[in-house]
Amino acid sequence: MKTGLQFRLHQQLSLTPQLQQAIRLLQLSQLELQAELRQLAESNPLLEFDEDNPGEHEEAGDEEFLAADAKAPDSTPDRDADDDHEWPEVERSGEEPIDFSLGSSVGSPANGQGSREDDDIDAQNAAPETLREHLLWQLNLSSFEPRARAIATVLIDALNTDGYLTEPLETLLGALPPELGAELAEVEAVRRELQRFDPAGVASLDLRDCLRAQLEQYDQNVPQRELALRIVENELELLAHNDLPRLARRLRASEQDVAAAALLIRGLDPRPGASMDVTPVEYVAPDVYARREGSRWQVSLNPNNQPRLGLNQHYCNLIAQARGGDASWMRGQLQEARWLIKSLESRAETLLKVAEAIVRRQSAFLDYGPEAMHPLVLREVAEEVGMHESTISRVTTRKYIHTPRGTFELKHFFSSGVSTEDGGSASAMAIQAMLRKLIDAEDTRKPLSDQAIAQELHRKGIQVARRTVAKYREAMRIPSSSERQRAS
């Protein structure tokens, strides 16, 4: 066996830490970006936030702070995309262009019985109780034997946010400790007991099981309880279609009794766990604004949403005085701080450039409404701004634009197209808006069928099949024509 050396020449794109950071910042929402920057500022003494009035540092001549209201790039179509969007440099061996595919204060009580300010503050700051915590609290107060308590704990841990068990009981049985020696019938018995906890109906296997568990907890003297149980057990689909006459015939009951039973069922909670969902609400603040000025739409960044991050001049001045390892460490921190600020500038420029391209393509929507929405895909915007489709995807996710027609996620403006008679195309969103308009204007005594809607759209020059109309209608959660007629 002979040994030897071989030389191979190849090109490789290396993602530097700085480039990885720029890509990461690009895909963060505004709230996530603020949290990320706070964490970075805490770990790097060279970074600081400008908490004062946005204009103060500009008046003082401090050029280190990131400008809040970045100006729009030149609108000249022939401008090189790489010139108006500077990404951090990437180490690469070839000549190929870079591809980024990768409240109010608490007052004193009026009754004069002393201040409850501390209690009120504690109540406001207390974390809301989760469904799991609420059920475990009840379990600890119950008379369950240790064996049943262990089974109940596994079942509670397996609940989804709506309070349902999505795993088969056989799977959950396998999750129990082998030494417990539990059987399937025992797990089912514990599950039935959990369904009686508050909120009623948790630990159900499906909707029918959930509604039945809630009805069974009603007093037997409640009017139409038994009839409601029969409907839930055997005729839930007819109830969903609101076909009371047929229900009455099937159950051999009067329509009045069936209507009372249906009302009882509609008072139940099909998602018992959802009321205790503590998923934090993310409040949306627009990242960009679109305003009409004369005959053109102008796009600008929201100055209140642009992070004002800068260099701490005191620590910058100390670098010249530092010696040895301290100097090397501080210079490294300074370099990281400058890269971060440059990445934020790139993020703002990219966001503005993409938003401008979207507004140019969808100006008809802003002028005339959803029916004028044009088909638009990521590739078209990517080609216009000279970026990769993955970059467009990142910059339009959880970024919002405020327009005179409302505040929308930038992804709202992307939609596939349907061909028209003149050889053009109409966006799926525009078709949905037309569909909604037709249904809103229909005679409620004779609702339009999907075929009739398709024919009406054909008269408007839009080639769309009946099944496509049905798909759009179902996506918009609009009932079928027969259901709309019965509901009227």
C-alpha positions as CSV (number, residue, x, y, z in Angstrom):
1,M,0.0,0.0,0.0
2,K,1.5,3.3,-1.1
3,T,0.9,6.7,0.6
4,G,0.8,9.9,-1.3
5,L,-0.5,13.5,-1.3
6,Q,-3.3,14.9,-3.4
7,F,-4.2,18.5,-4.0
8,R,-7.8,19.5,-4.8
9,L,-9.1,22.9,-5.7
10,H,-12.6,23.8,-4.7
11,Q,-14.8,26.8,-3.7
12,Q,-16.4,27.0,-0.4
13,L,-18.8,29.5,1.2
14,S,-18.0,30.0,4.9
15,L,-20.5,31.6,7.2
16,T,-18.6,33.8,9.6
17,P,-20.1,34.4,13.1
18,Q,-20.9,38.0,11.9
19,L,-22.9,36.8,8.9
20,Q,-24.7,34.3,11.0
21,Q,-25.7,37.0,13.4
22,A,-26.9,39.3,10.6
23,I,-29.1,36.5,9.2
24,R,-30.4,35.7,12.7
25,L,-31.3,39.4,13.4
26,L,-33.1,39.6,10.1
27,Q,-35.6,36.8,10.9
28,L,-36.5,38.1,14.4
29,S,-39.7,39.9,15.2
30,Q,-39.5,43.3,16.8
31,L,-40.1,42.0,20.3
32,E,-37.6,39.2,19.8
33,L,-35.1,41.7,18.5
34,Q,-35.4,43.9,21.5
35,A,-34.9,41.0,23.9
36,E,-31.9,39.8,21.9
37,L,-30.3,43.2,21.9
38,R,-30.9,43.6,25.6
39,Q,-29.1,40.4,26.3
40,L,-26.2,41.3,24.0
41,A,-25.9,44.7,25.6
42,E,-25.7,43.1,29.1
43,S,-22.8,40.9,28.0
44,N,-20.8,43.6,26.1
45,P,-19.9,46.7,28.1
46,L,-19.1,48.5,24.8
47,L,-22.8,48.5,23.9
48,E,-25.4,50.8,25.3
49,F,-29.0,51.8,24.5
50,D,-29.9,55.4,23.9
51,E,-32.9,55.7,26.3
52,D,-33.2,59.5,25.8
53,N,-35.0,61.5,23.2
54,P,-34.1,60.3,19.7
55,G,-32.9,63.7,18.7
56,E,-30.6,64.4,21.6
57,H,-27.6,62.4,20.4
58,E,-28.0,63.9,16.9
59,E,-27.8,67.4,18.4
60,A,-24.7,66.4,20.4
61,G,-23.1,65.2,17.2
62,D,-22.8,61.6,18.3
63,E,-22.5,59.6,15.1
64,E,-22.1,56.2,16.8
65,F,-25.8,55.7,17.4
66,L,-27.9,53.9,14.8
67,A,-30.3,56.4,13.2
68,A,-33.9,55.7,14.0
69,D,-35.5,56.8,10.8
70,A,-33.4,55.2,8.1
71,K,-33.9,56.9,4.7
72,A,-35.3,55.1,1.7
73,P,-32.8,53.9,-0.8
74,D,-32.6,55.6,-4.2
75,S,-35.5,54.4,-6.4
76,T,-33.5,54.4,-9.6
77,P,-34.2,51.0,-11.1
78,D,-30.6,50.5,-12.4
79,R,-29.0,50.9,-9.0
80,D,-26.9,47.9,-8.0
81,A,-28.6,46.0,-5.2
82,D,-25.3,45.3,-3.5
83,D,-24.6,49.0,-3.2
84,D,-27.7,49.8,-1.2
85,H,-27.6,46.8,1.1
86,E,-24.3,46.1,2.7
87,W,-24.1,42.7,4.3
88,P,-21.2,41.8,6.6
89,E,-18.3,40.3,4.5
90,V,-18.1,36.6,4.2
91,E,-15.0,34.5,3.8
92,R,-15.0,32.8,0.4
93,S,-12.5,31.6,-2.0
94,G,-14.3,32.3,-5.3
95,E,-15.6,35.3,-7.2
96,E,-19.3,34.3,-6.9
97,P,-21.7,36.8,-5.4
98,I,-22.9,36.1,-1.9
99,D,-26.1,34.1,-1.7
100,F,-28.1,34.3,1.5
101,S,-30.1,31.1,1.0
102,L,-29.2,30.0,4.2
103,G,-50.9,51.4,33.4
104,S,-51.9,53.5,35.8
105,S,-50.5,53.6,39.4
106,V,-52.3,51.8,42.2
107,G,-54.3,54.2,44.4
108,S,-55.5,54.0,48.0
109,P,-58.8,52.2,48.7
110,A,-61.8,54.4,49.0
111,N,-63.1,52.6,52.1
112,G,-60.4,53.9,54.3
113,Q,-59.5,50.4,55.7
114,G,-55.8,50.8,54.9
115,S,-53.7,50.5,51.7
116,R,-53.8,47.3,49.7
117,E,-51.2,48.5,47.2
118,D,-48.8,45.7,47.9
119,D,-51.5,43.1,47.5
120,D,-52.7,44.6,44.3
121,I,-49.1,44.6,42.9
122,D,-48.6,41.0,43.9
123,A,-51.9,40.1,42.1
124,Q,-50.9,41.9,39.0
125,N,-47.5,40.3,38.8
126,A,-48.6,36.8,39.6
127,A,-48.3,34.4,36.7
128,P,-51.6,33.0,35.5
129,E,-52.3,29.4,36.5
130,T,-51.8,26.9,33.7
131,L,-54.3,24.1,32.9
132,R,-51.8,21.5,34.2
133,E,-51.2,23.4,37.5
134,H,-55.0,23.7,38.0
135,L,-55.6,20.0,37.4
136,L,-52.7,18.9,39.6
137,W,-54.0,21.2,42.4
138,Q,-57.4,19.4,42.2
139,L,-55.6,16.0,42.1
140,N,-53.7,16.8,45.3
141,L,-57.0,17.6,47.0
142,S,-58.7,14.5,45.7
143,S,-59.1,11.1,47.4
144,F,-57.2,9.3,44.6
145,E,-55.1,6.3,45.8
146,P,-51.3,6.6,45.1
147,R,-51.7,4.2,42.1
148,A,-54.5,6.2,40.5
149,R,-52.7,9.4,41.3
150,A,-49.7,8.3,39.3
151,I,-51.9,7.4,36.3
152,A,-53.7,10.7,36.5
153,T,-50.4,12.6,36.6
154,V,-49.3,11.0,33.3
155,L,-52.7,11.7,31.7
156,I,-52.6,15.4,32.8
157,D,-49.1,15.8,31.4
158,A,-50.3,14.4,28.0
159,L,-53.1,17.0,27.6
160,N,-52.9,19.5,24.8
161,T,-53.8,23.2,25.2
162,D,-57.5,22.4,24.4
163,G,-57.6,19.8,27.2
164,Y,-57.7,16.8,24.9
165,L,-55.7,13.6,25.0
166,T,-54.1,13.3,21.5
167,E,-52.2,10.0,22.2
168,P,-54.0,6.7,22.3
169,L,-54.5,5.2,25.8
170,E,-52.3,2.3,24.9
171,T,-49.4,4.7,24.3
172,L,-50.1,6.4,27.6
173,L,-50.2,3.0,29.3
174,G,-46.7,2.3,28.0
175,A,-45.5,5.6,29.6
176,L,-46.4,4.4,33.1
177,P,-43.7,2.8,35.2
178,P,-43.6,-0.9,34.5
179,E,-43.6,-1.7,38.3
180,L,-47.0,-0.1,38.5
181,G,-48.5,-3.0,36.5
182,A,-51.4,-0.8,35.4
183,E,-54.0,-2.1,32.9
184,L,-55.9,-0.3,30.1
185,A,-59.2,-0.5,31.9
186,E,-57.6,1.1,35.0
187,V,-56.3,4.0,32.9
188,E,-59.7,4.5,31.3
189,A,-61.3,4.6,34.7
190,V,-58.9,7.3,35.9
191,R,-59.5,9.3,32.7
192,R,-63.2,9.2,33.3
193,E,-62.6,10.6,36.8
194,L,-60.4,13.4,35.4
195,Q,-63.3,14.4,33.0
196,R,-65.2,15.4,36.1
197,F,-62.5,17.9,37.2
198,D,-62.7,21.6,36.5
199,P,-62.9,22.5,33.6
200,A,-65.4,19.8,32.9
201,G,-64.6,17.6,29.9
202,V,-60.8,17.7,30.1
203,A,-58.9,14.4,29.3
204,S,-61.5,13.7,26.5
205,L,-60.5,11.7,23.4
206,D,-62.7,13.6,20.9
207,L,-65.4,16.2,20.6
208,R,-68.2,13.7,21.2
209,D,-66.5,12.3,24.3
210,C,-66.0,15.9,25.6
211,L,-69.6,17.0,25.2
212,R,-70.9,13.8,26.6
213,A,-68.8,14.1,29.7
214,Q,-70.1,17.7,30.3
215,L,-73.7,16.7,29.8
216,E,-73.4,13.7,32.2
217,Q,-72.4,16.2,35.0
218,Y,-75.8,18.0,34.6
219,D,-78.5,17.1,37.0
220,Q,-80.8,14.4,35.6
221,N,-83.8,16.7,36.0
222,V,-82.3,19.3,33.6
223,P,-84.9,19.5,30.7
224,Q,-83.8,17.7,27.5
225,R,-80.6,16.4,29.1
226,E,-81.3,12.8,27.9
227,L,-82.3,14.0,24.4
228,A,-79.1,16.1,24.2
229,L,-77.0,13.0,25.2
230,R,-78.7,11.0,22.4
231,I,-77.9,13.8,19.9
232,V,-74.3,13.9,20.9
233,E,-73.9,10.2,20.8
234,N,-75.6,9.5,17.4
235,E,-76.6,12.7,15.5
236,L,-73.8,15.2,16.0
237,E,-73.4,15.7,12.2
238,L,-77.1,16.6,11.8
239,L,-76.8,19.1,14.7
240,A,-73.7,20.7,13.0
241,H,-75.9,21.2,9.9
242,N,-78.7,22.6,12.0
243,D,-81.2,20.2,10.5
244,L,-83.7,20.3,13.3
245,P,-86.7,18.8,11.4
246,R,-84.6,15.8,10.4
247,L,-83.2,15.5,13.9
248,A,-86.8,15.5,15.3
249,R,-87.8,12.7,12.9
250,R,-84.7,10.6,13.6
251,L,-85.2,10.9,17.4
252,R,-89.0,10.8,17.3
253,A,-89.2,14.0,19.3
254,S,-90.9,17.3,18.7
255,E,-88.9,20.1,17.0
256,Q,-89.4,22.2,20.2
257,D,-87.7,19.6,22.3
258,V,-84.9,19.1,19.8
259,A,-84.4,22.9,19.6
260,A,-84.1,23.0,23.5
261,A,-81.6,20.1,23.5
262,A,-79.6,21.7,20.7
263,L,-79.5,24.9,22.8
264,L,-78.2,22.9,25.8
265,I,-75.4,21.4,23.7
266,R,-74.4,24.7,22.2
267,G,-73.9,26.0,25.8
268,L,-71.1,23.4,26.3
269,D,-67.4,24.1,25.9
270,P,-65.9,22.1,23.0
271,R,-62.4,23.3,24.1
272,P,-62.4,23.1,27.9
273,G,-58.7,23.7,28.3
274,A,-58.5,26.8,26.0
275,S,-59.9,29.1,28.7
276,M,-56.7,28.4,30.7
277,D,-54.2,28.8,27.9
278,V,-51.5,31.2,29.2
279,T,-49.7,31.6,25.9
280,P,-48.5,35.3,26.0
281,V,-50.1,37.7,23.6
282,E,-47.8,39.4,21.2
283,Y,-48.9,42.9,20.6
284,V,-48.1,44.1,17.1
285,A,-46.4,47.3,16.4
286,P,-45.8,48.1,12.7
287,D,-42.3,47.9,11.5
288,V,-42.9,50.1,8.4
289,Y,-45.6,52.6,7.3
290,A,-47.1,53.0,3.8
291,R,-48.5,56.5,3.2
292,R,-49.9,58.0,0.0
293,E,-48.2,61.3,-0.9
294,G,-49.7,62.8,-4.1
295,S,-49.8,60.1,-6.7
296,R,-47.3,57.8,-5.1
297,W,-47.1,55.5,-2.1
298,Q,-44.2,56.2,0.2
299,V,-42.8,53.7,2.6
300,S,-40.8,54.6,5.8
301,L,-39.5,52.7,8.8
302,N,-41.3,53.1,12.1
303,P,-38.8,55.3,14.0
304,N,-40.1,54.0,17.4
305,N,-39.4,50.4,16.4
306,Q,-35.7,51.0,15.3
307,P,-33.3,50.0,18.1
308,R,-31.1,52.9,19.2
309,L,-28.0,51.0,20.0
310,G,-24.6,52.7,20.2
311,L,-21.1,52.5,21.6
312,N,-20.3,53.5,25.2
313,Q,-17.8,56.3,24.7
314,H,-16.4,55.9,28.2
315,Y,-15.3,52.4,27.6
316,C,-14.1,53.2,24.1
317,N,-11.8,55.8,25.6
318,L,-10.4,53.3,28.1
319,I,-9.2,51.0,25.4
320,A,-6.2,53.2,24.6
321,Q,-5.2,53.0,28.3
322,A,-5.7,49.3,28.7
323,R,-2.7,46.9,28.6
324,G,-2.2,43.2,28.0
325,G,-5.2,40.9,28.1
326,D,-7.6,43.6,29.0
327,A,-6.8,45.6,25.9
328,S,-7.2,42.6,23.7
329,W,-10.5,41.6,25.3
330,M,-11.9,45.2,25.0
331,R,-10.8,45.5,21.3
332,G,-12.7,42.2,20.6
333,Q,-15.8,43.5,22.3
334,L,-15.5,46.7,20.3
335,Q,-15.3,44.8,17.1
336,E,-18.3,42.7,18.0
337,A,-20.3,45.9,18.9
338,R,-19.5,47.5,15.6
339,W,-20.5,44.3,13.7
340,L,-23.8,44.3,15.6
341,I,-24.6,47.9,14.8
342,K,-23.8,47.3,11.1
343,S,-26.0,44.2,11.1
344,L,-28.9,46.3,12.5
345,E,-28.3,48.9,9.8
346,S,-28.4,46.1,7.1
347,R,-31.6,44.7,8.7
348,A,-33.3,48.1,8.5
349,E,-32.2,48.7,4.9
350,T,-33.3,45.2,3.8
351,L,-36.7,45.6,5.5
352,L,-37.3,49.0,3.9
353,K,-36.2,47.8,0.5
354,V,-38.4,44.7,0.6
355,A,-41.4,46.7,1.9
356,E,-41.0,49.2,-0.9
357,A,-41.0,46.4,-3.5
358,I,-44.1,44.9,-2.0
359,V,-46.0,48.2,-1.9
360,R,-45.0,48.9,-5.6
361,R,-46.4,45.6,-6.6
362,Q,-49.6,45.8,-4.5
363,S,-50.4,49.5,-4.8
364,A,-53.7,48.6,-6.4
365,F,-54.7,46.8,-3.2
366,L,-53.9,49.9,-1.2
367,D,-55.9,52.0,-3.6
368,Y,-59.0,49.8,-4.2
369,G,-59.0,47.0,-1.7
370,P,-58.6,43.2,-1.5
371,E,-60.3,42.6,-4.9
372,A,-57.4,44.4,-6.6
373,M,-54.7,42.3,-5.0
374,H,-52.2,41.0,-7.6
375,P,-50.6,37.6,-7.5
376,L,-47.2,37.8,-6.0
377,V,-44.5,35.2,-5.1
378,L,-41.2,35.4,-3.2
379,R,-39.2,35.0,-6.4
380,E,-40.6,38.2,-8.0
381,V,-39.6,40.3,-5.0
382,A,-36.3,38.6,-4.7
383,E,-35.4,39.3,-8.3
384,E,-36.5,43.0,-8.0
385,V,-34.4,43.7,-4.9
386,G,-31.5,41.4,-5.9
387,M,-31.7,39.0,-3.0
388,H,-32.4,35.3,-2.4
389,E,-35.9,34.1,-1.9
390,S,-35.0,32.8,1.6
391,T,-33.9,36.3,2.6
392,I,-37.3,37.6,1.4
393,S,-39.0,34.9,3.4
394,R,-37.1,35.9,6.6
395,V,-37.7,39.6,6.3
396,T,-41.5,39.2,5.7
397,T,-42.1,36.8,8.6
398,R,-43.6,38.6,11.6
399,K,-42.8,42.0,10.2
400,Y,-45.8,44.3,9.9
401,I,-46.8,47.3,7.7
402,H,-49.3,49.9,8.6
403,T,-51.5,51.1,5.8
404,P,-54.7,53.2,5.5
405,R,-56.5,49.8,5.0
406,G,-55.1,48.3,8.3
407,T,-51.9,46.7,9.6
408,F,-50.8,43.5,7.8
409,E,-48.0,41.1,8.1
410,L,-45.8,41.5,5.0
411,K,-46.5,37.9,4.1
412,H,-50.2,38.9,3.7
413,F,-49.3,40.4,0.3
414,F,-48.1,37.1,-1.3
415,S,-50.6,35.0,-3.0
416,S,-50.8,32.5,-5.9
417,G,-52.5,33.3,-9.1
418,V,-55.5,32.0,-11.1
419,S,-55.6,32.6,-14.8
420,T,-58.1,35.0,-16.4
421,E,-59.7,35.2,-19.9
422,D,-57.4,38.0,-21.0
423,G,-54.3,35.8,-20.4
424,G,-53.5,37.5,-17.1
425,S,-54.0,36.3,-13.6
426,A,-55.9,37.2,-10.4
427,S,-54.6,36.5,-6.9
428,A,-56.3,33.9,-4.7
429,M,-56.8,36.6,-2.1
430,A,-58.6,38.8,-4.7
431,I,-60.9,35.9,-5.6
432,Q,-61.7,35.2,-2.0
433,A,-62.6,38.9,-1.6
434,M,-64.9,38.6,-4.6
435,L,-66.4,35.4,-3.2
436,R,-67.2,37.1,0.1
437,K,-68.8,40.0,-1.7
438,L,-71.0,37.8,-3.8
439,I,-72.2,35.8,-0.7
440,D,-72.8,39.0,1.3
441,A,-75.0,40.3,-1.5
442,E,-76.9,37.0,-2.1
443,D,-80.6,36.4,-1.5
444,T,-80.6,34.6,1.9
445,R,-83.7,32.6,0.8
446,K,-81.8,31.3,-2.3
447,P,-78.1,31.3,-1.4
448,L,-75.6,30.9,-4.2
449,S,-74.2,27.4,-4.8
450,D,-70.5,26.9,-5.4
451,Q,-71.3,26.3,-9.1
452,A,-73.3,29.5,-9.3
453,I,-70.4,31.4,-7.7
454,A,-67.9,29.9,-10.2
455,Q,-70.2,30.9,-13.1
456,E,-70.4,34.5,-11.7
457,L,-66.6,34.6,-11.5
458,H,-66.4,33.4,-15.1
459,R,-68.6,36.3,-16.2
460,K,-66.0,38.5,-14.5
461,G,-63.3,36.9,-16.6
462,I,-61.8,34.7,-13.9
463,Q,-61.4,31.0,-14.8
464,V,-62.1,29.1,-11.6
465,A,-63.5,25.6,-11.1
466,R,-66.4,24.8,-8.7
467,R,-64.1,22.8,-6.5
468,T,-61.7,25.7,-6.2
469,V,-64.6,27.9,-5.1
470,A,-65.5,25.2,-2.5
471,K,-61.9,25.1,-1.3
472,Y,-61.7,29.0,-0.9
473,R,-65.1,29.0,0.8
474,E,-64.1,26.4,3.3
475,A,-60.8,28.1,4.0
476,M,-62.9,31.3,4.8
477,R,-65.1,29.2,7.1
478,I,-68.2,30.1,5.1
479,P,-71.0,27.4,5.3
480,S,-72.3,25.8,2.1
481,S,-75.4,27.2,0.4
482,S,-77.7,24.6,2.0
483,E,-76.4,25.4,5.5
484,R,-76.6,29.2,4.9
485,Q,-80.3,28.7,3.8
486,R,-81.2,26.7,6.9
487,A,-79.4,29.3,9.1
488,S,-81.4,32.1,7.6
